[in-house]
Amino acid sequence: MMDLLIQQVEQICKRLAPHGWRDLLLIHEVDITAADLQGELSKELKINRTVKGFEDFSMEGKRGIEPGYPARSLLYHALASPNVNLGLNGLPLSVYPTLAELDIIENYVYGIKPPCLSELRKRAGGDLAIVVFSTEYRPSPETVHRKHADLCFSRTGVARVGTKEPLYNPVSRGFLPFFERDDFAFRVLPARYSAYLAVQKKGDSGNFGPMSIA
């Protein structure tokens, strides 16, 4: 399984590399065309957080992939954050990862060093349950803690039917609601749902939800 995942990640990096992504990530000393990509993504990096789109990358992040932590994984942040949209030359990037490719990168983050069930129970400190969440990678102002960009989870995902087909906007890493040629039409608006192992915890605004909607 691990071999298949890294092969898929290699294919994604190979597709994106010539379209500005290799040069952009080389600023942070990670080469997505390296022969040993798994080793390249696991080494410690010197992150340049002055580069547009990387200002809100987690201060704890120091690798291309940090096992189990999407927000601390530079490759995941670069591909998933809607704020990462300019190349090394300051011009807009023209090619972006697909939703399926983002799923693969996320699977790699969680799958590179998967914990056993006993370790998960120890980490949780309570009863585990399988829960379906709606998920979205958000810039820091839109997270609960507002310290850095992070993968956010919601017990409720708001999707809707529409009169026109859905339209994914790769630049914003999301779906557009409006149909440009008809003011009275609206597009299907999907939401992303995933199953996770979860544990009930008390809310903490500095670290864990819920988010205030006021």
Backbone as a ProteinNet text record, in pm:
[ID]
protein_1_A
[PRIMARY]
MMDLLIQQVEQICKRLAPHGWRDLLLIHEVDITAADLQGELSKELKINRTVKGFEDFSMEGKRGIEPGYPARSLLYHALASPNVNLGLNGLPLSVYPTLAELDIIENYVYGIKPPCLSELRKRAGGDLAIVVFSTEYRPSPETVHRKHADLCFSRTGVARVGTKEPLYNPVSRGFLPFFERDDFAFRVLPARYSAYLAVQKKGDSGNFGPMSIA
[TERTIARY]
82.7	0	86.4	194.5	281.4	352	394.7	461.8	368.8	242.4	145.1	124.4	115.2	94.1	209	332.6	446.2	456.6	418.2	417.2	315	199	96.3	141.6	207.9	260.4	366.4	451.6	553.8	489.8	380.9	312.4	254	198.5	141.8	251.7	362.2	473.3	532.1	541.5	594.5	505.5	375.1	282.3	290.5	302.2	299	433.8	543	677.9	709.3	684.5	723.2	636.6	532.7	439.9	460.9	584.5	618.5	625.8	572.9	567.8	705.3	787.7	921.7	1002.2	1003.9	1079.9	1027.2	895.4	835.7	877	875.1	907.6	1058.3	1138.6	1283.5	1326	1243.6	1271.5	1283.7	1207	1206.2	1298.2	1379.4	1480	1421.6	1308.3	1252.6	1235.3	1289.7	1285.4	1184	1071.9	966.5	996.8	1114.3	1156.3	1271.1	1302.8	1413.1	1389.5	1498.1	1487.7	1430.6	1473.5	1420.2	1322	1201.7	1104.3	1061.9	1047.7	1007.9	1111	1238.9	1343	1345.2	1323.3	1322.3	1211.1	1096	981.4	991.7	1079.6	1091.9	1205.7	1292.1	1406.1	1361.7	1440.2	1410.9	1444.1	1358.7	1370.8	1391.1	1434.5	1437.9	1322.5	1214	1091.7	1102.9	1073.9	1071.6	927.2	886.7	747.1	719.1	815.7	789.7	733.9	741	687.5	535.8	472.9	327.5	261.6	167.7	95	149.6	272.8	335.1	345.8	290.2	296.3	225.6	119.5	42.9	68.6	179.2	217.4	261.9	219.6	245.1	391.4	413.9	549.6	613.4	531.2	583.3	624	581.8	611.4	756.4	820.9	961.5	996.5	894.5	918.2	817.6	854.6	759.8	636.2	655.4	545.5	577.3	488.9	499.7	394	434.5	336.6	227	102.4	-12.2	-55.5	18.5	-11.7	-15.1	-130.8	-139.3	-92.5	-129.2	-95.6	54.1	128.3	273.7	349.3	276.8	335.8	339.6	461.3	476.6	415	434.3	378.2	226.3	166.7	20.6	-28	37.4	-2.4	5.9	117.6	135.7	25.8	-10.9	-109.4	-252.8	-279.5	-417.6	-459.3	-363.8	-400.3	-442.3	-557.8	-600.4	-512.9	-427.8	-338.7	-212.1	-184.2	-66	-110.5	-87.1	-133.1	-37.1	81.9	181.7	308.4	371.6	495.7	614.9	733.2	857.3	872.7	820.7	832.3	725.1	639.9	533	410.8	414.1	300.4	209.3	79.1	-14.1	24.7	14.6	34.2	-78.8	-47.9	-149	-204.4	-135.3	-177.9	-183.8	-291.5	-313.5	-348.4	-333.4	-374	-524.6	-567.5	-709.4	-754.4	-884.5	-937	-888.1	-884.3	-837.3	-690.8	-610.3	-468.5	-449.7	-530.6	-523.7	-559.3	-654.5	-689.7	-569.8	-496.9	-380.5	-272.7	-245.4	-144.5	-186.6	-314.9	-364.5	-353.1	-385.5	-372	-226.1	-135	6.9	49.3	0.1	31.7	-10.6	-130.9	-182.6	-131.2	-91.2	-57.7	88.8	177.6	320.8	369.3	313.9	348	220.1	132.9	3.9	20.3	-43.7	-35.5	-123.4	-87.3	-170.8	-287.8	-387.4	-507.7	-477	-386.1	-352.2	-286.7	-205	-142.3	-246.3	-343.2	-450.1	-530.7	-560	-634.9	-555.9	-425.6	-340.2	-338.6	-328	-329.5	-462	-570.3	-704.1	-737	-695.1	-727.4	-875.4	-946.2	-1089.7	-1140.8	-1271.6	-1331.6	-1327.2	-1289.1	-1284.5	-1414.7	-1451.5	-1570	-1542	-1606.2	-1595.8	-1699.3	-1652.6	-1739.9	-1716.5	-1822.7	-1811.3	-1809.5	-1703.3	-1690.6	-1686.8	-1730.8	-1703	-1569.3	-1476.9	-1342.5	-1304.8	-1216	-1168.4	-1037.2	-938.7	-812.8	-829.9	-815.2	-846.9	-726.1	-717.7	-615.9	-636.1	-532.4	-534.8	-653.3	-696.5	-808.3	-939.6	-949.6	-1073.9	-1069.9	-965.7	-955.5	-999.7	-1012.7	-1052.1	-941.4	-819.2	-708.6	-648.9	-665.1	-617.3	-466	-393.9	-248.4	-182.1	-241.1	-184.5	-292.5	-265.5	-358.8	-372.4	-493.4	-514.4	-630.7	-629.6	-740.4	-850.8	-967.8	-1078.4	-1186.9	-1252.2	-1352.7	-1486.2	-1592.7	-1725.3	-1818	-1903.6	-2001.2	-2111.3	-2122.4	-2224.4	-2159.3	-2184.6	-2137.5	-2256.3	-2251.2	-2363.4	-2338.1	-2407.8	-2403.9	-2542.4	-2553.1	-2685.9	-2702.4	-2827.1	-2859.4	-2864.8	-2868.4	-2873.7	-2933.2	-2937	-2991.5	-2882.6	-2755.3	-2642.8	-2539.1	-2454.2	-2352.9	-2250.3	-2184	-2083.2	-1962.6	-1895.3	-1776	-1666.8	-1562.7	-1449.7	-1351.7	-1313.8	-1216	-1083.2	-987.2	-862.3	-781.8	-792.6	-716.7	-761.2	-892.7	-946.6	-961.6	-931	-944.5	-1087.4	-1184.4	-1323.2	-1418	-1546.4	-1648.8	-1713.5	-1747.9	-1811.7	-1963.4	-2037.4	-2182.7	-2261.7	-2203.1	-2282.8	-2260.4	-2363.7	-2355.7	-2351.5	-2238.4	-2210.2	-2304.6	-2373.7	-2457.5	-2606.4	-2639.2	-2780.6	-2792.5	-2846.7	-2858.5	-2956.1	-3041.4	-3142.7	-3105.9	-2987.5	-2940.9	-2839.3	-2826	-2721.5	-2669.4	-2541.3	-2473.6	-2491.7	-2482.6	-2469.4	-2344.5	-2353.9	-2241.3	-2206.7	-2104.6	-2067.6	-1997.6	-1995.8	-1914.1	-1837.2	-1723.6	-1639.3	-1664.1	-1696.8	-1722.6	-1623	-1569.8	-1472.6	-1496.1	-1463.8	-1476.9	-1345	-1353.4	-1235.9	-1261.6	-1153.5	-1161.6	-1155	-1252.6	-1261.5	-1282.6	-1248.8	-1269.9	-1333.4	-1423.3	-1490.2	-1397.1	-1386	-1301.8	-1373.6	-1329.6	-1383.4	-1323.2	-1404.7	-1358.6	-1251.5	-1157.6	-1049	-1021	-1055.4	-1046.8	-905	-804.4	-667.3	-613.1	-691.7	-640	-745.8	-864	-965.2	-1102.1	-1192.9	-1323.5	-1409.5	-1532	-1597.1	-1566.4	-1589.4	-1565.6	-1687.4	-1661	-1770	-1820	-1950.3	-2007.4	-2058.8	-2027.4	-2071.7	-1991
-120.5	0	125.9	122.7	238.4	264.1	156.2	170.1	234.1	194.1	250.6	399	436.3	576.6	664.7	624.7	707.6	714	607.2	609.9	711.9	716.3	813	955.6	976.8	1109.9	1150.9	1057.7	1085	1128.5	1062.6	1097.5	1237.8	1273	1406.8	1512.1	1488.6	1584.1	1596.8	1484.8	1486.7	1569.8	1561.4	1638.7	1788.1	1822.7	1963.9	2033.9	1958.3	2016	2114.9	2083	2175.8	2300.6	2309	2422.9	2520.4	2527.9	2626.2	2572.8	2452.6	2399.4	2355.1	2299.6	2258.5	2380.4	2484.4	2605.3	2670	2671	2731.7	2657.8	2525.6	2446.8	2438.4	2461.1	2464.7	2581.3	2684.9	2796.4	2744.4	2641.4	2583.3	2461	2441.7	2335	2194.9	2183.1	2050.7	2037.6	1929.3	1905.2	1795	1831.3	1732.9	1643.2	1663.9	1572.9	1483.5	1482.3	1401.2	1253.3	1181.9	1037.9	963.1	1001.2	943.6	1043.3	1046.9	1147.1	1125.7	1001.5	973.9	1031.4	1011.8	1067.8	1219.7	1273.4	1419.3	1484.3	1421.2	1478.4	1461.6	1374.6	1349.9	1427.8	1491.6	1563.5	1698.4	1752.2	1883.1	1992.8	2094.8	2202.2	2337.1	2432.6	2572	2643.6	2659.2	2715.7	2867.6	2920.4	3065.4	3113.3	3162.1	3203	3344.3	3407	3537.5	3522.1	3401	3375.5	3376.3	3444.7	3455.7	3317.9	3303.3	3178	3089.7	3117.2	3035.4	3110.7	3232.2	3310.9	3241.2	3167.8	3103.1	2952.6	2906.9	2766.5	2746.7	2637.7	2611.3	2631.9	2703.3	2724.9	2594.8	2494.4	2363.7	2280.3	2323.8	2249.1	2264.1	2154.6	2158.7	2051.6	1984.3	1880	1891.6	1829.4	1824	1746.8	1637.7	1558	1526.3	1566.9	1532.4	1426.2	1301.2	1192.8	1224.9	1215.9	1236.3	1380.9	1477.4	1619.2	1694.1	1703.5	1776.6	1921.5	1990.3	2131.8	2154.8	2052	2064.4	2007.6	1972.9	1913.1	2017.9	2062.5	2171.3	2139.2	2015.9	1979.7	1987.5	1935.6	1940.3	2084.9	2168	2308.5	2376.9	2356.7	2422.5	2385.9	2259.2	2213.4	2241.1	2246.7	2258	2399.9	2488.2	2622.6	2712	2778.3	2869.9	2993.7	3017.6	3133.3	3107.7	2982.3	2949.5	2947	3056.8	3067.5	3143.3	3182.2	3250.8	3167.6	3166.8	3095.1	3177.9	3124.6	3190.7	3326.6	3340.9	3466.2	3568.3	3533.1	3624.1	3619.8	3539.8	3525.1	3413	3420	3315.8	3178.2	3078.3	2940.4	2901.4	2822.4	2788.4	2647.9	2563.8	2424.9	2396.6	2329.1	2302.9	2156.4	2107.3	1969.3	1953.1	1835.2	1803.1	1762.8	1753.1	1705.2	1564.4	1480.1	1342.5	1341.1	1429.4	1436.6	1486.8	1581.7	1628.8	1516.6	1433.5	1316.8	1223.2	1204	1114.9	1171.2	1301.2	1363.4	1350.9	1372.4	1359.1	1214.4	1121	979.3	945	1007.1	982.6	1039.2	1158.6	1218.4	1125.3	1072.9	985.8	842.6	802.6	662.4	627.5	728.9	698.6	627.2	664.1	596.1	575.3	487.4	471	409.5	468.9	411.6	287.9	200.4	84.3	127.9	40.8	76.1	106.9	30.2	55.8	192.1	233.1	365.1	475.3	453.7	551.6	568.2	458.9	465.5	540.2	518	587.2	736.9	774.2	915.6	981.2	908.8	966.4	988.7	897	909.3	892.7	827.2	806	709.2	694.1	600.2	657	574	612.3	574.6	653.2	622	660.8	592	629.1	737.2	852.4	968.5	1025	1065.8	1130.6	1281.8	1345.6	1490.2	1548.9	1673	1753	1821.1	1816.2	1868.6	1972.5	2065	2169.3	2225.5	2244.3	2306.7	2457.1	2527.9	2670.9	2756.1	2879	2973.8	3006.5	3056.2	3073.9	3155.5	3267.3	3344.2	3267	3158	3082.1	2953.4	2937.9	2821.9	2860.7	2762.3	2789.1	2861.8	2811.6	2868.8	2993.1	3007.9	3123.4	3143.3	3036.4	3045.1	3012.6	2921.7	2881.4	2812.9	2794.6	2720.8	2578.7	2523.4	2391.7	2320.5	2190.2	2108.1	2114.5	2163.5	2184.8	2079.3	2045.2	1938.9	1993.7	1952.8	1994.8	1874	1870.9	1762.5	1778.4	1899.5	1926.5	1985.2	1923.9	1978	2025.9	2150	2207.9	2196.2	2104.2	2089.4	2127.6	2145.7	2181.3	2129.6	2108.4	2076.3	2207.2	2198.9	2319.9	2293.2	2397.6	2385	2368.1	2382	2364.7	2274.1	2216.4	2123.1	2195.3	2122.2	2184.5	2230.4	2333.7	2386.5	2404.8	2323	2332	2436.8	2528.3	2631.2	2594.1	2544.5	2495.4	2603.1	2727.5	2835.5	2852.9	2855.9	2873.5	2741.4	2630.2	2494.9	2470.6	2520.4	2503	2515.3	2500.8	2505.8	2644	2686.4	2816.4	2798.8	2888.1	2870.9	2929.5	3024.8	3100	3050.7	3068.1	3036.3	3168.6	3193.9	3327.5	3374.2	3284.8	3325.8	3331.4	3310.9	3311	3353.1	3471.7	3523.4	3443.1	3363.9	3289.4	3141.5	3106.8	2969.1	2961	2845.3	2824.5	2682.7	2670.1	2543	2448.9	2319	2220	2254.8	2253	2288.9	2167.6	2092.2	1973.8	2011.8	1918.9	1928.5	1798.1	1803.9	1685.7	1618.1	1489.8	1413	1297.4	1275.9	1168.3	1103.4	975.9	903.5	910.1	941	950.8	877.2	836.1	791.8	916.6	934.2	1056.3	1024	1120.9	1109.6	1239.8	1231.4	1349.9	1426.7	1559.9	1645	1775.6	1838.8	1969.2	2075.2	2170.3	2275.2	2363.2	2407.7	2495.9	2591.8	2718.7	2814.9	2833.5	2804.8	2820.6	2700.2	2593.1	2471.3	2389.6	2382	2290.1	2358.3	2325.2	2389.3	2387.7	2432.3	2472.3	2616.8	2648	2782.9	2869.8	2991.9	3086.6	3136.3	3147.3	3196.6	3339.9	3400.4	3538	3636.4
0	0	0	84.6	93.5	-38.4	-106.3	-235.4	-337.6	-334.8	-428.7	-401.2	-274.3	-239	-286.4	-259.8	-299.9	-451.3	-519.8	-666.4	-717	-652.6	-691.5	-663.5	-548.8	-515.4	-617.4	-657.5	-758.9	-890.5	-929.5	-1053.6	-1046.5	-930.7	-912.1	-922.5	-852.9	-854	-994.3	-1065.4	-1201.8	-1293.1	-1275.1	-1359.2	-1329.8	-1201	-1161.3	-1174.2	-1159.8	-1152.9	-1265	-1392.8	-1499.9	-1509.7	-1428.9	-1435.5	-1320.1	-1271.5	-1168.7	-1027.5	-1004.3	-868.3	-819	-906.2	-862.5	-818.6	-900.9	-867.5	-740	-722.4	-603.8	-477.4	-482.2	-363.5	-338.2	-441.9	-423.6	-334	-327.1	-235.7	-93	-62.4	72.5	82.5	-21.6	-24.3	-35.2	-101.4	-129.1	-280.3	-335.7	-479.9	-509.4	-569.7	-592.8	-712.5	-776.6	-883.7	-838.2	-709.2	-656.5	-684.6	-711	-738.8	-618.9	-499.8	-375.4	-315.5	-370.8	-327.8	-183.2	-141.6	-3.6	94.4	65	150.2	144.3	25	7.1	88.7	90.8	162.1	313.1	359.6	503	568.4	488.7	545.9	603.8	697	754.6	653.2	650	552.5	620	541.9	585.8	516.2	587.9	529.8	519.3	402.8	381.9	388	503.2	523.2	476.8	409.1	348.4	207	151.5	17.8	23.6	-72.1	-72.1	-69.5	21.6	35.6	145	188.5	292.4	425.5	431.6	554.7	670.1	639.4	746.4	753.8	693.4	711.3	855.6	916.1	1058.1	1095.8	1206.3	1255.5	1300.5	1332.9	1370.8	1249	1130.6	1009.4	967.3	934.4	894	790.7	736.7	637.2	522.7	410.9	300	338.7	411.3	465.9	611.4	700.7	842.9	870.3	893.6	908.8	1009.9	964.5	1052.1	1068.3	1008.9	1029.9	896.5	832.4	705.8	716.6	825.6	840.6	858.6	897.5	913.7	793.8	689	569.4	458.1	423.4	328.3	192.3	143.9	13.5	16.1	122.5	132.4	137.7	219.4	230.1	93.9	24.1	-105	-203.2	-206.3	-303.5	-261.3	-130.1	-81.5	-46.1	-16.3	28.6	-87.8	-78.4	-184.1	-194.3	-92.7	-95.8	-176.1	-208.5	-289.8	-435.7	-504.3	-642.1	-733.5	-680	-760.7	-767.4	-884.7	-902.2	-858.6	-882.9	-842.8	-908.8	-1030.1	-1104.2	-1067.1	-972.3	-931.8	-1020.5	-1124.2	-1213.9	-1165.3	-1194.7	-1149.6	-1203.1	-1117	-1160.5	-1255.7	-1354.9	-1455.8	-1440.3	-1363.7	-1344	-1194.8	-1152	-1010.1	-989	-865.2	-836.9	-846.8	-885.7	-888.2	-747.5	-729.4	-600.7	-570.4	-671.3	-652.4	-610.7	-667	-631.4	-488.9	-446.7	-308	-210.8	-248.8	-166.6	-151.8	-259.5	-256.5	-163.4	-173.3	-86.3	59.7	87.1	224.1	272.4	186.7	222.7	253.4	179.8	204.6	340.4	372.5	503.3	616.2	607.9	713.8	702.7	583	562.1	566.9	567.8	562.5	688.5	804.4	929.5	1010.4	965	1032.6	1170.8	1273.8	1409.1	1420.7	1513.1	1539.5	1628.4	1642.4	1716.9	1863	1924.7	2065.6	2082.8	1985.2	1992.2	1976.5	1887.4	1869.8	1998.1	2064.7	2190.3	2297.2	2298.8	2396	2368.5	2242.7	2205.3	2242.1	2214.4	2232.9	2379.5	2464.7	2606.6	2634.2	2546.2	2562.8	2458.1	2452	2357.3	2216.1	2121.6	1981.6	1911.6	1811.9	1732	1587.3	1495.7	1354	1327.1	1282.8	1262.4	1122.6	1056.4	926.1	945.1	895.2	902.4	761.9	752.3	634.1	658.4	561.4	583.9	478.8	521.3	431.6	485.6	398.2	439.2	426.5	539	542.9	580.8	526.5	572	719.5	784.1	929.4	982.4	916.5	974.2	979.5	904	896.7	978	1061.3	1150	1290.6	1378.7	1517.4	1592.3	1582.6	1659.6	1595.3	1463.8	1386.5	1396.4	1422.7	1431.5	1298.4	1223.7	1095.4	1013.4	884.9	799.9	853.4	840	900.1	832.1	847	799.9	905	866	960.5	938.6	1048.1	1047.9	1098.4	1035.3	1077.2	1082.3	1185.1	1193.8	1090.2	1034.7	933.6	809.3	696.9	570.3	490.4	443.7	370.7	220.7	157.9	13	-39	-170.5	-222.1	-364.9	-401.1	-539.6	-617.7	-748.4	-829.2	-964.3	-1044.6	-1179.8	-1285.1	-1241.7	-1332.3	-1267.1	-1350.1	-1301.7	-1212.8	-1123.4	-1037.3	-1117.7	-1068	-1133.7	-1028.9	-1040.7	-947.8	-996.6	-906.4	-937.7	-871.8	-948.5	-888.2	-817.3	-860	-795.9	-651.2	-629.2	-494.2	-420.4	-486.9	-430.7	-381.6	-454.5	-413.8	-531.6	-503.2	-606.3	-613	-734.9	-756.1	-758.4	-690.1	-680.5	-796.9	-870.1	-967	-1110.1	-1190.4	-1333.5	-1408.7	-1473.9	-1526.1	-1635.9	-1704.1	-1816.6	-1782.8	-1655.8	-1617.1	-1470.6	-1445.8	-1308.6	-1223.4	-1287.6	-1213.3	-1196.7	-1241.9	-1227.9	-1114.8	-1055.5	-954.9	-967.3	-938.8	-959.1	-840.3	-868.5	-762	-681.6	-550.4	-464.1	-376.5	-415	-336	-206	-112.9	8.1	20.4	88.7	101.2	235.2	231.7	353.4	362.6	482.1	503.1	638.5	647.5	774.3	851.1	979.8	1065.9	1196.7	1261	1399.4	1486.5	1574	1653.4	1800.9	1886.6	2030.6	2078.9	2172.4	2223.2	2316.5	2292.8	2375.8	2407.9	2514.7	2550.5	2459.7	2416.2	2326.9	2389.3	2306	2349.1	2233.8	2250.6	2140.4	2088.6	2171.7	2127.8	2054.4	2049.2	1987.9	1914.8	1973.1	1921.5	1930.9	1841	1827.6	1951.8	1941.3	1815.5	1776.1	1649.4	1600.5	1627.8	1673.7	1694.8	1561	1545.7	1420.9	1437	1552	1576.9	1496
[MASK]
++++++++++++++++++++++++++++++++++++++++++++++++++++++++++++++++++++++++++++++++++++++++++++++++++++++++++++++++++++++++++++++++++++++++++++++++++++++++++++++++++++++++++++++++++++++++++++++++++++++++++++++++++++++

